[in-house]
């Protein structure tokens, strides 16, 4: 992945964190973004599950 992709993930990660705190449903944004950046759907879902475990 290029530098711009890491930067995009960081920016969207912060925004999704704000959305999750206020209303939930941040996975609606993170999974499609990770698939757009080249992860397989299974890897994107698994990565998102790890993040959800860290939030609980």
Backbone as a ProteinNet text record, in pm:
[ID]
protein_1_A
[PRIMARY]
XXXXXXXXXXXXXXXXXXXXXXXXXXXXXXXXXXXXXXXXXXXXXXXXXXXXXXXX
[TERTIARY]
83.9	0	88.4	38.7	112.9	87.3	163	150.1	10.6	-46.1	-178.7	-284.1	-264.5	-360.9	-354.8	-233.8	-220.9	-280.9	-257.5	-313.4	-465.7	-520.3	-665.4	-723.1	-658.5	-705.4	-701.8	-598.2	-587.6	-697.4	-719.7	-822.1	-960.8	-990.7	-1121.6	-1135.3	-1026.8	-1031.6	-1072.2	-1017.9	-1056	-1202.8	-1245.1	-1384.8	-1480.3	-1444.5	-1529.1	-1533.2	-1422.2	-1421.9	-1520.6	-1526.8	-1623.3	-1765.4	-1790.6	-1923.7	-1962.2	-1870.1	-1900.2	-1933.8	-1863.9	-1892.1	-2030.8	-2067	-2194	-2313.4	-2299.5	-2417.2	-2392.8	-2269.4	-2241.7	-2248.9	-2215.6	-2226	-2105.7	-1992	-1872.6	-1824.4	-1860.7	-1822	-1881.4	-1990.6	-2054.1	-1959.2	-1863.5	-1766.3	-1631.9	-1587.7	-1452.5	-1438.5	-1534.8	-1522.6	-1519.1	-1610.8	-1599.9	-1469.5	-1419.3	-1293.3	-1178.3	-1172	-1063.5	-1072.6	-1193.6	-1210.3	-1167.4	-1203.8	-1162.8	-1010.7	-943.2	-797.7	-726.6	-801.4	-739.3	-743	-796.8	-808.1	-921.9	-909.6	-1020.3	-1133.9	-1257.1	-1368.4	-1349.2	-1294.6	-1272.7	-1167.9	-1060.7	-957	-1009.9	-1089.5	-1147.6	-1240.9	-1321.9	-1413.3	-1336.4	-1234.7	-1154.7	-1081.2	-1026.3	-957.9	-1055.4	-1174.8	-1276	-1319.1	-1326.5	-1365.4	-1263.1	-1135.8	-1031.4	-1048.6	-1077.9	-1099.7	-1221.9	-1326.7	-1446.1	-1417.5	-1336.3	-1300.1	-1221.8	-1137.2	-1057.8	-1145.9	-1257.9	-1346.4	-1433.6	-1455.8	-1546.5	-1478
-117.6	0	123.8	225.1	350	439.5	546.1	640.2	700.8	733.3	794.9	699.7	569.1	472.4	463.5	467.4	467.8	595	706.9	833.2	830.2	776	764.5	676	563.6	475.8	545.7	623.3	694.4	799.2	876.7	981.4	920.1	819.4	754.7	683.9	629	565	661.1	782	883.3	921.5	943.3	979.5	868.6	745.2	632.2	617.5	645.1	642.1	741.8	860	960.9	913.1	855.9	804.1	693.6	603.4	493.6	543.9	645.8	699.8	762.7	833.2	905.2	816.2	724.4	651.2	504.2	460.7	322.9	309.8	194	168.4	208.8	225.1	264.5	159	33.6	-74.6	-55.2	18.2	48.7	127.1	196.5	274.4	203.9	135.2	80	-41.3	-130.6	-252.2	-218.7	-136.6	-101.5	-29.4	54.5	123.9	24.8	-71.6	-169.7	-254.8	-289.7	-365.4	-279.2	-150.9	-58.1	-47.3	-54.6	-43	-173.7	-280.6	-402.2	-523.1	-510.8	-627.9	-715.7	-844.1	-932.8	-906.6	-938.3	-917.8	-991.2	-1111.3	-1186	-1117.9	-1068.6	-999.1	-867.4	-796	-670.3	-696.3	-799.7	-833.9	-877	-958.6	-1003.2	-888.5	-798.6	-681.8	-594.7	-580.4	-499.9	-565.3	-696.9	-767	-744.4	-743.8	-717.6	-576.9	-480.3	-343.4	-335.7	-410.3	-410.6	-470.7	-574.4	-633.8	-534.7	-455.8	-357.5	-246.6	-219.4	-112.5	-156.2	-285.2	-332.2	-350.6
0	0	0	-65.7	-73.3	47.3	54	164.8	171	56	54.8	109.5	89.1	140.3	292.6	347.8	493.5	553	487.3	533.9	528.4	420.3	406.9	516.4	544.7	651.9	787.3	812.9	940.4	954.9	849.7	855.1	871.1	791.7	801.6	936.3	988	1119.1	1228.9	1225.4	1324.7	1307.7	1184.5	1159.8	1201.8	1172.8	1210.6	1362.4	1429.1	1574.9	1632.7	1573.6	1618.3	1593.2	1476	1443.9	1541.4	1572	1663.8	1803	1848.3	1981.6	1985.3	1879.3	1879.5	1848	1753.6	1708.5	1679.4	1664.6	1624	1472.7	1422.2	1279.2	1197.3	1259.3	1185.6	1087.8	1111.9	1020.8	882.3	876.6	748.8	658.9	718.5	641.6	627.9	733	730.9	640.2	641.2	559.5	410	357.5	215.2	180.5	272.4	246.2	234.5	325	319.2	193.2	151	26.6	-92.2	-91.3	-197.2	-205.9	-91.2	-88.8	-120.6	-146.8	-196.1	-104.6	16.2	102.6	52.7	75.3	40.9	139.4	102	195.7	328.5	324.1	448.3	536.2	475.9	552.9	609.1	531.2	579.6	697.1	688	796.6	920.5	903.3	1016.9	1084	1004.9	1059.8	1137	1084.4	1152.1	1283.3	1286.1	1410.2	1520.1	1484.7	1584.6	1641.4	1555.8	1602.8	1693.9	1661.6	1746.5	1882.9	1887	2015.7	2101.3	2038.5	2112.4	2169.3	2104.9	2150.9	2267.5	2280.8	2386.9	2516.8
[MASK]
++++++++++++++++++++++++++++++++++++++++++++++++++++++++

